[in-house]
Amino acid sequence: MKRISLVLSMCLLLVLTACGGGQNAPAENGKNGANATNAAAENTATEDKKAEDAEAADETTAAVDRKVFIDAKELADLQKNEKDLVIVEAAWGEGKDGMYRKKHIPGAIHMNTDSIEEGPVWNLRAADELEKAFLEHGITKDTPVVVYGEDTGRDRVAFTLLYGGVEDVKVLDGNIATWEAAGFETETDEVKPEAAKEFGTKIPAHPEYVLSLEEVQEKLKDDNFKLVSIRSEEEWIGKTSGYTYIPKAGEPKGAVWGKSGEGNSGMDYYVNEDNTHKPWDEIVAMWKEQGFGPENDLSFYCGTGWRACLPWLMAYENGVDATLFDGGWNEWQMHDELEVQVGDPKSDDVVYTTVGELSNDKAAAE
């Protein structure tokens, strides 16, 4: 009997062990299945992260592609390959009053600079007004745009488009004569823009490109900040304001001279006789002679913003994160309490005073 009981006990033990093993197996398999599922999820997440990183890298690469100035051949190629391309002839006034009516690049539309800026300061318009102007000209953030013109109105418009958020903005290096010299035809019939419905992002997309009057005053306390005057020598030393509607002459105290000139719409230090821009290293060398360079925190200004946009675009194309003091001398001289310098600060005859002490007889002749 004892033997039978022992055998029965051993059988019972084997059955219980087998049952226990059977109960444990599914749990173990479930654990292994969970591990496999988690591993698959982790692999998927890893792949998704890689894809996101690659996309971010692509966006970063696109963001640092700052090529602005193109030649006539490059513009002609864009005409063939970019079906949504908008070519803008930028100038003050209506198209019927200027070069546009005489001749323009085929397919180009005219943009009156009044649509992006307004007096009496001639700062850039408010965000809603800029959006209205862009959309009326068929421009959204994704529209490839090439701007050209006879003066720095082209640079003013190109800067404003970038500031607003247009991602692909180019400038024809030269003007209509440059286009013709390359062997391309022109036309005279007006091209009406096809209005766009949505811009695609909040305007301005890049508020950091522009400094206000208050921000400039604060930044002038920093030795690394250079407020760069893009004005003629007579404006720089305070002989004339350079404008018929600006009564006072001088410069903000602490400004440095980035030069301008008389020819080529006052930009002959920056452009050649054919209106193409000068090499970057030549511009940097000129700035170095004046005591500043790309390593500084640069903000460009002029009288009302046009001339200052050209060196800003050149700096932007060459990877320098400069700003624009949009109000320029016009806005500065409207505030009696602000400090000014009259004369070259490098000379002994420079005078430091305030706007309120300046005479009101320095407007340019009609």
C-alpha positions as CSV (number, residue, x, y, z in Angstrom):
1,M,0.0,0.0,0.0
2,K,2.8,2.3,0.9
3,R,4.3,1.6,-2.5
4,I,1.0,2.4,-4.3
5,S,0.6,5.6,-2.2
6,L,4.1,6.7,-3.1
7,V,3.5,6.0,-6.8
8,L,0.2,7.9,-6.6
9,S,1.9,10.8,-4.9
10,M,4.6,10.9,-7.5
11,C,2.0,10.8,-10.3
12,L,0.1,13.6,-8.6
13,L,3.3,15.7,-8.4
14,L,4.1,15.2,-12.0
15,V,0.5,16.2,-13.0
16,L,0.7,19.4,-10.8
17,T,4.1,20.2,-12.3
18,A,2.8,19.8,-15.8
19,C,-0.2,21.9,-15.1
20,G,1.9,24.6,-13.5
21,G,4.2,24.6,-16.5
22,G,1.2,24.8,-18.8
23,Q,-0.1,27.8,-16.8
24,N,3.3,29.5,-16.9
25,A,3.9,29.0,-20.6
26,P,1.3,31.4,-21.9
27,A,2.4,34.1,-19.5
28,E,6.0,33.6,-20.6
29,N,5.0,33.6,-24.3
30,G,2.9,36.7,-23.7
31,K,5.9,38.4,-22.1
32,N,8.0,37.5,-25.1
33,G,5.3,38.7,-27.4
34,A,5.1,42.0,-25.5
35,N,8.9,42.4,-25.8
36,A,8.7,41.7,-29.5
37,T,5.8,44.3,-29.9
38,N,7.8,46.8,-27.9
39,A,10.9,46.2,-29.9
40,A,8.9,46.7,-33.1
41,A,7.4,49.9,-31.8
42,E,10.8,51.1,-30.7
43,N,12.1,50.4,-34.2
44,T,9.2,52.2,-35.8
45,A,9.7,55.2,-33.5
46,T,13.4,55.2,-34.3
47,E,12.7,55.2,-38.0
48,D,10.1,57.9,-37.6
49,K,12.7,60.0,-35.6
50,K,15.3,59.4,-38.3
51,A,12.7,60.6,-40.9
52,E,11.9,63.7,-38.8
53,D,15.6,64.4,-38.3
54,A,16.2,64.0,-42.1
55,E,13.3,66.3,-42.8
56,A,14.6,68.9,-40.3
57,A,18.0,68.6,-41.9
58,D,16.5,69.3,-45.3
59,E,14.7,72.3,-43.9
60,T,17.9,73.6,-42.3
61,T,19.8,73.2,-45.5
62,A,17.0,75.1,-47.3
63,A,17.1,77.7,-44.7
64,V,20.8,78.4,-45.1
65,D,20.5,78.6,-48.9
66,R,20.6,82.3,-49.0
67,K,21.5,83.0,-52.6
68,V,19.9,86.3,-53.6
69,F,21.5,87.8,-56.6
70,I,21.1,86.0,-60.0
71,D,22.2,86.9,-63.5
72,A,20.0,87.2,-66.6
73,K,20.7,83.6,-67.7
74,E,19.7,82.2,-64.4
75,L,16.5,84.3,-64.5
76,A,15.8,83.0,-68.0
77,D,16.2,79.4,-66.8
78,L,13.8,80.1,-63.9
79,Q,11.2,81.4,-66.4
80,K,11.4,78.0,-68.2
81,N,11.4,75.8,-65.2
82,E,9.3,77.5,-62.5
83,K,5.7,77.6,-63.5
84,D,4.6,79.6,-60.5
85,L,7.5,82.2,-60.8
86,V,6.5,85.8,-60.3
87,I,8.8,88.5,-61.8
88,V,8.4,91.9,-60.1
89,E,9.6,95.2,-61.6
90,A,9.8,97.3,-58.4
91,A,9.7,101.1,-58.6
92,W,8.0,104.1,-57.0
93,G,4.8,105.1,-58.8
94,E,2.4,103.4,-61.1
95,G,3.8,101.3,-63.9
96,K,2.4,103.6,-66.6
97,D,4.7,106.4,-65.4
98,G,8.1,104.7,-65.5
99,M,10.3,102.2,-67.2
100,Y,7.7,99.4,-67.0
101,R,5.5,101.0,-69.7
102,K,8.5,101.6,-71.9
103,K,9.8,98.0,-71.6
104,H,10.0,95.2,-69.1
105,I,11.0,91.6,-68.8
106,P,8.4,89.3,-70.5
107,G,5.7,88.3,-67.9
108,A,6.9,90.8,-65.3
109,I,4.4,92.6,-63.2
110,H,4.9,96.1,-61.7
111,M,4.9,96.7,-57.9
112,N,4.6,100.3,-56.7
113,T,6.8,100.6,-53.6
114,D,4.0,102.7,-52.0
115,S,2.3,99.3,-51.5
116,I,4.8,98.2,-48.9
117,E,5.8,101.4,-47.1
118,E,4.1,104.7,-46.1
119,G,4.9,108.2,-45.0
120,P,5.7,110.3,-43.2
121,V,8.5,108.1,-41.8
122,W,8.4,105.7,-44.8
123,N,8.7,102.6,-42.6
124,L,7.3,99.3,-43.8
125,R,3.5,99.0,-43.6
126,A,1.6,97.1,-41.0
127,A,1.4,93.3,-41.3
128,D,-2.2,93.3,-42.7
129,E,-1.3,95.8,-45.3
130,L,1.8,93.9,-46.4
131,E,-0.3,90.8,-46.7
132,K,-2.8,92.6,-48.8
133,A,0.0,93.9,-51.1
134,F,1.6,90.5,-51.5
135,L,-1.7,88.7,-52.2
136,E,-2.8,91.4,-54.7
137,H,0.5,90.7,-56.6
138,G,-0.1,86.9,-56.6
139,I,2.6,86.2,-54.0
140,T,2.4,83.7,-51.1
141,K,5.1,82.4,-48.9
142,D,5.8,79.5,-51.3
143,T,5.9,81.7,-54.5
144,P,9.3,81.9,-56.2
145,V,9.9,85.6,-56.8
146,V,12.5,87.5,-58.7
147,V,12.7,91.3,-58.2
148,Y,14.4,93.7,-60.5
149,G,14.5,97.5,-61.1
150,E,16.5,100.6,-61.9
151,D,17.4,101.6,-58.3
152,T,17.3,100.3,-54.7
153,G,13.6,100.1,-54.8
154,R,14.2,96.6,-56.0
155,D,16.2,95.8,-52.9
156,R,13.6,97.4,-50.7
157,V,10.9,95.2,-52.1
158,A,13.1,92.0,-52.0
159,F,13.9,92.7,-48.3
160,T,10.3,93.2,-47.5
161,L,9.3,89.9,-49.1
162,L,11.9,88.1,-47.1
163,Y,10.9,89.9,-43.9
164,G,7.3,89.0,-44.6
165,G,8.0,85.3,-45.1
166,V,8.4,84.6,-48.8
167,E,10.9,81.8,-48.8
168,D,12.4,82.0,-52.3
169,V,13.3,85.6,-53.2
170,K,15.9,86.5,-55.8
171,V,17.2,89.8,-57.2
172,L,18.3,90.2,-60.8
173,D,21.9,91.5,-60.5
174,G,21.7,94.5,-62.7
175,N,18.6,96.0,-64.4
176,I,16.7,95.9,-67.6
177,A,19.8,96.9,-69.6
178,T,21.6,93.9,-68.1
179,W,18.8,91.6,-69.3
180,E,19.0,93.1,-72.8
181,A,22.8,92.9,-72.9
182,A,22.5,89.2,-72.3
183,G,20.5,88.9,-75.5
184,F,17.0,88.6,-74.0
185,E,13.9,90.3,-75.3
186,T,11.5,92.7,-73.6
187,E,7.9,93.6,-73.9
188,T,5.6,96.6,-73.4
189,D,2.2,95.2,-72.7
190,E,1.1,95.4,-69.1
191,V,0.8,92.1,-67.2
192,K,-1.9,92.0,-64.6
193,P,-1.1,89.9,-61.6
194,E,-3.4,87.1,-60.6
195,A,-4.3,87.6,-56.9
196,A,-3.6,84.9,-54.4
197,K,-6.0,83.9,-51.6
198,E,-3.8,82.9,-48.7
199,F,-0.3,83.9,-47.8
200,G,0.4,80.8,-45.8
201,T,2.1,82.1,-42.7
202,K,1.9,84.9,-40.2
203,I,3.4,88.2,-41.4
204,P,6.1,89.2,-40.6
205,A,7.6,85.8,-40.5
206,H,11.0,87.4,-39.6
207,P,10.4,90.3,-37.3
208,E,14.0,89.9,-36.1
209,Y,15.2,91.4,-39.4
210,V,14.0,94.9,-38.4
211,L,15.0,97.1,-35.4
212,S,12.7,99.8,-34.0
213,L,13.9,103.2,-32.8
214,E,13.8,102.1,-29.2
215,E,15.8,98.9,-29.9
216,V,18.5,100.9,-31.7
217,Q,18.9,103.2,-28.7
218,E,19.3,100.3,-26.4
219,K,21.8,98.4,-28.7
220,L,24.0,101.5,-29.1
221,K,25.1,100.9,-25.5
222,D,26.9,97.7,-26.7
223,D,30.3,98.3,-28.3
224,N,29.9,95.3,-30.6
225,F,26.8,96.8,-32.1
226,K,27.5,98.9,-35.2
227,L,24.8,101.2,-36.6
228,V,25.9,101.6,-40.2
229,S,25.0,104.7,-42.2
230,I,24.5,103.9,-45.9
231,R,24.4,107.6,-46.9
232,S,26.5,110.0,-49.0
233,E,29.4,111.9,-47.6
234,E,27.5,115.1,-47.5
235,E,24.7,113.4,-45.5
236,W,27.2,111.7,-43.2
237,I,28.9,114.9,-42.2
238,G,25.7,116.9,-41.9
239,K,25.8,119.2,-44.8
240,T,22.4,118.1,-46.1
241,S,19.7,115.7,-45.1
242,G,19.6,114.4,-48.6
243,Y,15.8,114.6,-48.9
244,T,13.5,117.5,-49.8
245,Y,11.1,116.6,-46.9
246,I,13.7,116.0,-44.2
247,P,14.7,119.4,-42.6
248,K,17.6,118.3,-40.3
249,A,21.0,116.9,-41.1
250,G,23.3,114.8,-39.0
251,E,23.6,111.2,-37.8
252,P,22.6,109.2,-34.7
253,K,25.4,109.5,-32.1
254,G,27.5,106.4,-32.3
255,A,26.8,105.6,-36.0
256,V,29.6,104.4,-38.3
257,W,29.9,105.2,-42.0
258,G,29.2,102.3,-44.4
259,K,29.3,104.8,-47.4
260,S,26.9,105.3,-50.2
261,G,27.7,107.7,-53.0
262,E,26.2,109.8,-55.8
263,G,26.1,107.6,-58.9
264,N,23.9,104.5,-59.5
265,S,21.1,105.9,-57.3
266,G,23.6,106.7,-54.6
267,M,25.1,103.2,-54.4
268,D,28.4,103.4,-56.4
269,Y,30.4,102.0,-53.5
270,Y,28.2,98.8,-53.7
271,V,27.4,98.4,-57.4
272,N,29.4,98.6,-60.7
273,E,28.5,100.9,-63.6
274,D,26.2,98.2,-65.0
275,N,24.3,98.1,-61.7
276,T,25.6,94.6,-60.8
277,H,26.8,94.4,-57.2
278,K,30.5,94.4,-56.2
279,P,32.3,91.4,-54.8
280,W,31.6,90.6,-51.1
281,D,35.3,90.7,-50.1
282,E,35.6,94.2,-51.6
283,I,32.7,95.4,-49.5
284,V,34.1,93.8,-46.4
285,A,37.5,95.5,-47.0
286,M,35.7,98.8,-47.3
287,W,33.9,98.3,-44.1
288,K,37.1,97.3,-42.3
289,E,38.7,100.6,-43.3
290,Q,35.7,102.2,-41.6
291,G,36.4,100.3,-38.4
292,F,33.8,97.5,-38.5
293,G,33.1,94.2,-40.2
294,P,30.8,91.1,-40.5
295,E,32.0,90.0,-37.0
296,N,30.0,92.9,-35.5
297,D,26.3,93.0,-34.7
298,L,25.4,95.1,-37.8
299,S,22.3,97.2,-38.4
300,F,22.0,99.2,-41.6
301,Y,20.1,102.4,-42.1
302,C,19.9,105.3,-44.5
303,G,17.4,108.2,-44.8
304,T,14.2,106.1,-45.3
305,G,15.3,102.5,-45.8
306,W,16.0,102.0,-49.5
307,R,19.7,102.2,-49.8
308,A,20.2,100.2,-46.5
309,C,18.5,97.2,-48.0
310,L,21.2,96.5,-50.5
311,P,24.1,95.9,-48.0
312,W,21.6,94.0,-45.9
313,L,20.8,91.6,-48.8
314,M,24.5,91.2,-49.5
315,A,25.2,90.4,-45.8
316,Y,22.2,88.0,-45.8
317,E,23.5,86.2,-48.9
318,N,26.9,85.8,-47.2
319,G,25.6,84.3,-44.0
320,V,25.7,87.5,-41.9
321,D,22.6,88.0,-39.7
322,A,22.3,91.8,-39.9
323,T,19.3,93.9,-39.2
324,L,17.7,97.0,-40.7
325,F,16.9,100.1,-38.7
326,D,13.9,100.9,-40.9
327,G,13.2,104.4,-39.6
328,G,16.7,105.6,-40.3
329,W,17.7,109.2,-40.1
330,N,14.2,110.4,-41.0
331,E,12.7,108.9,-37.9
332,W,15.6,109.8,-35.6
333,Q,15.5,113.5,-36.5
334,M,11.8,113.6,-35.5
335,H,12.7,113.3,-31.8
336,D,14.2,116.4,-30.2
337,E,15.7,114.6,-27.3
338,L,17.8,112.1,-29.3
339,E,21.6,112.5,-29.4
340,V,23.3,113.2,-32.7
341,Q,26.7,113.7,-34.2
342,V,27.4,116.3,-36.9
343,G,30.6,115.8,-38.8
344,D,32.9,112.8,-39.0
345,P,33.5,111.3,-35.5
346,K,37.0,110.5,-36.6
347,S,37.8,114.2,-37.0
348,D,38.3,116.9,-34.3
349,D,35.5,119.1,-35.6
350,V,32.7,116.6,-34.9
351,V,29.9,118.2,-32.8
352,Y,27.7,116.2,-30.5
353,T,24.3,117.6,-29.7
354,T,20.6,116.7,-29.8
355,V,18.1,116.7,-32.5
356,G,16.3,119.7,-30.9
357,E,19.4,121.8,-31.3
358,L,19.8,121.2,-35.1
359,S,18.7,123.8,-37.7
360,N,15.8,123.1,-39.9
361,D,17.4,124.3,-43.2
362,K,19.2,121.2,-44.4
363,A,16.6,119.8,-46.7
364,A,17.9,118.9,-50.2
365,A,16.9,121.3,-53.0
366,E,13.9,120.4,-55.1
